[in-house]
């Protein structure tokens, strides 16, 4: 069980980093002028960080209860998956979706959702 707890925590952390990378990639891949793409590549991860820091992070000032927190996480990851798919990064969208599903299932199994 201890191994699964560590695996879940590691996978959760790596997926949080992947979420930020996806936000940057989505911003850079927008079909708009370069200046707008750069601004979006900075602002999108900033919004993700703000939402995560306020409602999801372990030390968040207004941390949501587990059911609501899980919904916010799934919505953020779903937006990232859709954004990647729409911007032409379908393979990365699929990889992210599968890893999020695995992590969510593992989190439910070990009680870390």
C-alpha positions as CSV (number, residue, x, y, z in Angstrom):
1,X,0.0,0.0,0.0
2,X,2.9,2.4,0.8
3,X,4.2,1.9,-2.7
4,X,0.8,2.8,-4.2
5,X,0.6,6.0,-2.0
6,X,4.1,7.1,-3.3
7,X,3.2,6.2,-6.9
8,X,0.0,8.2,-6.7
9,X,1.7,11.2,-5.2
10,X,4.5,11.1,-7.8
11,X,2.0,10.7,-10.7
12,X,-0.1,13.6,-9.3
13,X,2.9,15.9,-9.1
14,X,4.0,15.0,-12.7
15,X,0.5,15.5,-14.0
16,X,0.4,19.0,-12.3
17,X,3.6,19.8,-14.2
18,X,2.1,18.4,-17.4
19,X,-1.0,20.5,-16.9
20,X,1.2,23.6,-16.8
21,X,3.1,22.5,-19.9
22,X,-0.1,21.9,-21.7
23,X,-1.3,25.4,-20.8
24,X,1.9,26.9,-22.3
25,X,1.7,24.7,-25.4
26,X,-2.0,25.6,-26.0
27,X,-1.2,29.3,-25.7
28,X,1.8,29.0,-28.1
29,X,-0.3,27.0,-30.7
30,X,-3.2,29.4,-30.9
31,X,-3.8,30.6,-34.5
32,X,-3.2,34.3,-33.6
33,X,-0.4,36.8,-33.9
34,X,2.8,36.0,-32.1
35,X,2.3,38.6,-29.4
36,X,-1.0,37.2,-28.5
37,X,0.4,33.6,-28.4
38,X,3.1,34.7,-26.1
39,X,0.7,36.5,-23.8
40,X,-1.6,33.4,-23.8
41,X,1.4,31.1,-23.1
42,X,2.0,33.2,-20.0
43,X,-1.5,33.9,-18.9
44,X,-3.0,30.4,-19.3
45,X,-0.6,28.7,-16.9
46,X,-1.0,31.7,-14.5
47,X,-4.7,31.0,-14.4
48,X,-4.1,27.3,-13.8
49,X,-1.7,28.1,-11.0
50,X,-4.1,30.6,-9.4
51,X,-7.0,28.1,-9.5
52,X,-4.8,25.3,-8.1
53,X,-3.3,27.5,-5.4
54,X,-6.7,28.8,-4.2
55,X,-8.8,25.7,-4.3
56,X,-6.8,22.5,-4.9
57,X,-3.3,22.7,-3.3
58,X,-2.8,21.0,0.1
59,X,-2.2,24.3,1.8
60,X,-4.7,26.3,-0.2
61,X,-6.5,29.0,1.8
62,X,-9.9,27.9,0.5
63,X,-9.2,24.2,-0.2
64,X,-12.3,22.5,-1.5
65,X,-13.7,19.3,0.1
66,X,-12.7,16.1,-1.8
67,X,-15.7,15.8,-4.2
68,X,-15.6,19.4,-5.3
69,X,-11.8,19.4,-5.4
70,X,-11.8,16.4,-7.7
71,X,-14.3,18.1,-10.0
72,X,-12.1,21.2,-10.3
73,X,-9.1,19.0,-11.1
74,X,-11.0,17.0,-13.7
75,X,-12.3,20.2,-15.3
76,X,-8.8,21.7,-15.5
77,X,-7.4,18.5,-17.0
78,X,-10.4,18.2,-19.4
79,X,-9.8,21.7,-20.7
80,X,-6.1,20.9,-21.2
81,X,-6.9,17.7,-23.0
82,X,-9.5,19.5,-25.3
83,X,-7.1,22.4,-25.9
84,X,-4.3,20.0,-26.9
85,X,-6.6,18.1,-29.2
86,X,-8.0,21.2,-30.9
87,X,-4.5,22.6,-31.4
88,X,-3.5,19.5,-33.2
89,X,-1.7,17.7,-30.4
90,X,-4.0,14.7,-30.4
91,X,-1.4,12.2,-29.3
92,X,-0.4,14.3,-26.3
93,X,-4.1,14.9,-25.5
94,X,-4.7,11.1,-25.4
95,X,-1.6,10.5,-23.3
96,X,-2.6,13.2,-20.8
97,X,-6.2,11.9,-20.6
98,X,-5.1,8.3,-20.0
99,X,-2.6,9.3,-17.3
100,X,-5.2,11.4,-15.6
101,X,-7.6,8.5,-15.6
102,X,-5.0,6.2,-14.2
103,X,-4.1,8.7,-11.5
104,X,-7.7,9.3,-10.6
105,X,-8.4,5.6,-10.4
106,X,-5.3,5.0,-8.3
107,X,-6.2,8.0,-6.1
108,X,-9.6,6.6,-5.4
109,X,-8.1,3.2,-4.6
110,X,-5.7,4.6,-2.0
111,X,-8.0,7.3,-0.7
112,X,-6.0,10.3,-2.1
113,X,-8.5,12.0,-4.3
